[in-house]
């Protein structure tokens, strides 16, 4: 099963790279334990939309 990251983690990963320009993408990915394709996907979403898509829970809560 693939790992799932919450929206805040994804946004923090993008901001981490932006605030640490001395680090390569590979170093950022190693530090965060994510793959480079995953990071680049999140980065592209953020650049295109200004936000990151996130799948929500499939559970429906009723009051």
N, C-alpha and C positions, 0 to 999 in steps of 0.2 A: 504494500500500500504506500502510495506517495505521501510525503510529508505535506502537511497543510500549515501555512503560516497565516496569522491574522493580519488584517489590514495595517495595523499600527506597526508591526514588525517590518512589513514591506516598506512603508514610508520611512521608518527609521533607518533601514538599510540604505535607501537612496540618499537620505540626508547625511548619514555617516560618511559615505563616499564624498559627498560635496564638501563636508567640513574637514575632511582629511585628504586634500588634493595630492599630498606627497605619497599617498598609498596608491598602488596600482589596483585595478579592478580585481585581479587575481588575489592580491593581499587582503582586500576587503572581504572577498568571498571566503578565503581561508579563515579569517577572523570571525566571520559570522556563521561559518559552517554551511554555506550554500554553494550551489554550482554557478559557474559563470553564465551558462545559458539562462538560468533562473533569474539572476541579477539583471541580465540584459533585457529579459522579457519585462520585468518590473519597471526598469528604467525607460523602456520604450513606451509603456502604458502611461507612465507619469509624464513623459515629454509630450505625448499626443493629447492626453485628456486633462493633465494637471492633477490627476488623481489616479489611484490604482484600483482596478477591479478586484472585487473580493466576493467569493461565493459565501453566502450565508448558510446558516444551519437549515437543514431540511425539516427540522421540527417545527411544528406549528403550535403556538401556545394559545390556549383559550382561557378567557377569564371566567 
